[in-house]
Amino acid sequence: MKTMLLALWHYRYFILSSIRGELKSRIARSRLGALWFILHPMAQATIFALVLAEVLGAKLPNIENKAAYPIYLMAGIAAWGLFSEILNRCLSIFTEYGTMLKKISFPRLCLPIIVWGSALLNHVLLLLAITVVFLFFGHYPGIAWLIIPLGILLVSLFAFGLGVMLGIFNVFTRDVGQVMSVIMQMWFWLTPIVYPYEIIPQKLRWLADINPMVPLVGIYQDALLYNRWPDLTVLWLPAVISISLFVLSFVLFRKASPELVDVL
């Protein structure tokens, strides 16, 4: 693992320039340029807020604030969006760039690292956008918002580790990608994002209790909506899982790397 980390460090400028190039390619021939990274998520967040709060009148239990449910929803979607973007892109990154891997010599692990960096930048822009929407509703940042970087770290480690491992499996059997597209849809609805944990029937709560994304999404919801610190006693297991998957992804990649290009 140390050797791979050193290789990534030596290619750090390649990684940074690739992230920059990927972002530039998204705004090529655009008059507003990088502003679209703010406008798109802000428009999406605003639509959610207006429709849910003003039209549907959705509310959370024991909270009278009309904006509470949209804030809860946007916080959950922000966390899930980071997770799904990193995982889904890592899942297909090796097959997508198979030709490049055969023709250009560079550490192959650079590709998921580039995906990771690009997703983190997009996520930060999304958080800035929804913060503006929160201000529109009179919901101001609190001290508990300082815990969000921990949420970003744990969610991205979990998504990266799982995504790289599944991406390697996907090279050898393409069914993995098809199966994961179904699992991700089910996983989203099994995670309290569009509904609160409290309304889950008691007999089904074990599904949420074994879901590592529940406490990770909860970091965002607790901080951004309730301005409260997460319960650290329920975070240790997702943290261990996230770090373990991250380390295991490096181990698996090192073992599979010699055969990766040949299979592609």
C-alpha positions in Angstrom: 0.0 0.0 0.0 2.9 2.3 0.8 4.3 1.8 -2.7 0.9 2.7 -4.3 0.6 5.8 -2.2 4.1 7.0 -3.2 3.2 6.4 -6.8 0.1 8.4 -6.5 2.1 11.2 -4.8 4.6 11.2 -7.7 1.7 11.6 -10.1 -0.1 14.2 -8.1 0.3 16.8 -10.8 -1.2 14.5 -13.3 -4.1 13.8 -11.0 -4.7 17.5 -10.3 -4.5 18.4 -14.0 -6.9 15.6 -14.9 -9.4 16.8 -12.3 -9.0 20.3 -13.7 -9.4 19.0 -17.3 -12.5 17.0 -16.4 -14.1 20.1 -14.9 -13.1 22.3 -17.9 -14.6 19.7 -20.3 -18.0 20.1 -18.6 -18.1 23.8 -19.2 -16.5 23.9 -22.6 -18.3 26.4 -25.0 -20.4 27.6 -22.0 -20.8 31.4 -21.6 -21.4 31.2 -17.8 -18.5 28.7 -17.3 -18.0 27.5 -13.8 -21.1 29.3 -12.6 -23.1 26.3 -13.9 -21.6 24.2 -11.0 -23.4 26.5 -8.7 -26.6 27.2 -10.7 -27.5 23.6 -11.4 -27.5 22.3 -7.8 -29.0 25.6 -6.6 -31.8 25.3 -9.1 -32.4 21.7 -8.1 -32.3 22.5 -4.4 -34.6 25.5 -4.8 -37.2 23.4 -6.7 -37.2 20.8 -4.0 -37.6 23.5 -1.4 -40.4 25.4 -3.1 -42.4 22.4 -4.1 -42.1 20.5 -0.9 -42.5 23.4 1.5 -45.0 25.6 -0.4 -47.0 23.2 -2.6 -47.0 19.9 -0.7 -46.7 21.4 2.7 -44.5 18.5 3.8 -43.4 18.6 7.5 -41.3 16.5 9.9 -42.8 15.2 13.1 -42.7 17.6 16.0 -41.3 20.4 13.9 -43.5 23.3 12.9 -41.0 25.0 10.5 -42.4 24.6 7.0 -38.8 24.6 5.6 -37.7 21.7 7.9 -38.6 18.9 5.5 -36.9 20.5 2.4 -33.8 21.1 4.5 -33.9 17.5 5.8 -34.4 16.2 2.3 -31.6 18.4 0.7 -29.2 17.4 3.5 -29.8 13.7 2.9 -29.6 14.1 -0.9 -26.3 15.9 -0.6 -24.8 13.0 1.4 -26.3 10.4 -0.9 -25.2 12.3 -4.0 -21.6 12.2 -2.9 -21.8 8.5 -2.1 -23.5 7.5 -5.3 -21.3 9.7 -7.6 -18.1 8.2 -6.3 -19.3 4.7 -6.1 -21.0 4.6 -9.6 -18.1 6.3 -11.3 -15.5 4.1 -9.6 -17.6 1.1 -10.6 -17.2 1.8 -14.3 -13.9 3.8 -14.4 -11.6 0.9 -15.4 -13.9 -0.3 -18.2 -14.6 3.2 -19.4 -10.9 4.0 -19.8 -9.7 0.6 -20.8 -8.1 1.9 -24.0 -6.1 4.5 -22.1 -4.9 1.9 -19.6 -3.5 -0.2 -22.5 -1.7 2.7 -24.3 -0.5 5.0 -21.5 1.8 4.0 -18.6 0.7 5.5 -15.3 -0.5 4.2 -11.9 -3.9 2.8 -12.7 -5.2 3.8 -9.3 -5.0 7.5 -10.4 -8.3 7.0 -12.2 -10.5 6.5 -9.2 -8.5 9.1 -7.3 -9.4 11.6 -10.1 -13.1 10.6 -9.8 -12.8 11.1 -6.0 -11.4 14.6 -6.3 -13.9 15.7 -9.0 -16.8 14.4 -6.9 -15.5 16.2 -3.7 -15.3 19.5 -5.6 -18.8 19.0 -7.0 -20.1 18.2 -3.5 -18.6 21.3 -2.0 -20.3 23.4 -4.7 -23.6 21.7 -3.9 -23.2 22.4 -0.2 -22.6 26.1 -1.0 -25.7 26.1 -3.2 -28.0 24.6 -0.6 -26.6 26.8 2.1 -27.9 29.8 0.0 -31.3 28.1 -0.1 -31.2 27.6 3.6 -30.5 31.3 4.1 -33.5 32.0 1.9 -35.7 30.1 4.4 -34.1 31.9 7.3 -32.1 28.8 8.4 -28.6 30.0 9.4 -25.4 27.9 9.9 -24.8 26.7 13.4 -21.7 25.4 15.2 -22.6 21.8 14.5 -22.0 22.4 10.8 -18.3 22.1 11.6 -18.9 18.3 11.7 -19.8 18.1 8.0 -16.1 17.6 6.9 -16.2 14.4 9.0 -19.3 13.3 7.2 -17.7 14.1 3.8 -14.6 12.1 4.8 -16.5 9.0 6.0 -19.0 8.9 3.1 -16.2 9.4 0.5 -14.0 6.7 2.1 -16.9 4.3 2.2 -17.9 5.0 -1.4 -14.3 5.0 -2.7 -13.4 1.7 -1.1 -16.6 -0.1 -2.1 -16.5 1.5 -5.6 -12.9 0.5 -6.4 -13.5 -3.1 -5.2 -16.7 -3.4 -7.3 -14.9 -1.7 -10.2 -12.3 -4.4 -10.2 -14.9 -7.1 -10.0 -16.8 -5.4 -12.8 -13.7 -5.8 -15.1 -13.8 -9.5 -14.7 -17.6 -9.9 -14.8 -19.8 -7.1 -16.2 -22.8 -8.3 -14.4 -21.6 -6.5 -11.3 -22.5 -3.1 -12.8 -26.0 -4.2 -13.8 -26.7 -5.7 -10.4 -25.4 -2.6 -8.6 -27.7 -0.3 -10.6 -30.7 -2.2 -9.0 -29.1 -2.4 -5.6 -28.4 1.4 -5.5 -32.1 2.2 -6.2 -33.2 -0.1 -3.4 -30.4 1.2 -1.1 -31.6 4.8 -1.6 -35.1 3.9 -0.5 -33.9 1.9 2.4 -32.0 4.9 3.7 -34.1 7.6 5.6 -33.6 10.4 3.1 -37.1 11.2 1.9 -38.7 10.0 5.2 -37.5 10.2 8.8 -36.2 7.2 10.7 -39.0 7.5 13.2 -41.8 6.4 10.8 -40.1 3.1 9.9 -42.2 0.3 11.4 -40.6 -1.3 14.4 -40.3 -4.7 12.7 -38.4 -3.2 9.8 -36.0 -1.0 11.7 -33.3 -3.7 11.7 -32.9 -2.9 7.9 -32.0 0.6 8.8 -29.9 -0.4 11.8 -27.6 -2.6 9.6 -27.4 0.1 6.8 -24.0 2.0 7.2 -25.4 4.9 5.2 -28.1 5.7 7.8 -25.7 7.2 10.4 -23.5 8.7 7.7 -26.5 10.5 6.1 -27.6 11.3 9.6 -24.4 13.4 10.2 -25.6 15.8 7.5 -29.3 15.8 8.6 -28.4 16.3 12.3 -25.9 19.1 11.6 -27.7 21.0 8.8 -31.2 20.8 10.1 -31.1 20.3 13.8 -27.7 22.0 14.5 -26.7 19.1 16.7 -23.7 16.9 16.9 -24.1 13.3 15.8 -24.1 10.4 18.3 -20.5 9.2 18.1 -21.5 5.9 19.7 -23.4 4.9 16.4 -20.6 6.3 14.2 -17.8 4.0 15.2 -19.1 1.0 13.2 -19.6 3.0 9.9 -16.2 4.6 10.5 -14.5 1.2 10.9 -16.3 -0.1 7.8 -15.3 2.9 5.7 -11.7 2.8 6.7 -11.6 -1.0 6.3 -13.1 -0.9 2.8 -10.7 1.9 1.8 -7.6 -0.2 2.9 -9.0 -3.4 1.4 -9.5 -1.6 -2.0 -5.8 -0.9 -2.1 -5.0 -4.6 -1.2 -7.4 -6.0 -3.8 -6.2 -3.5 -6.4 -2.6 -4.5 -5.9 -3.4 -8.2 -6.4 -5.7 -7.7 -9.4 -3.6 -5.0 -11.1 -1.3 -7.3 -13.1 -4.3 -9.0 -14.8 -6.5 -5.9 -15.1 -5.3 -4.6 -18.4 -5.1 -8.1 -20.0 -8.8 -8.7 -19.2 -9.8 -5.2 -20.6 
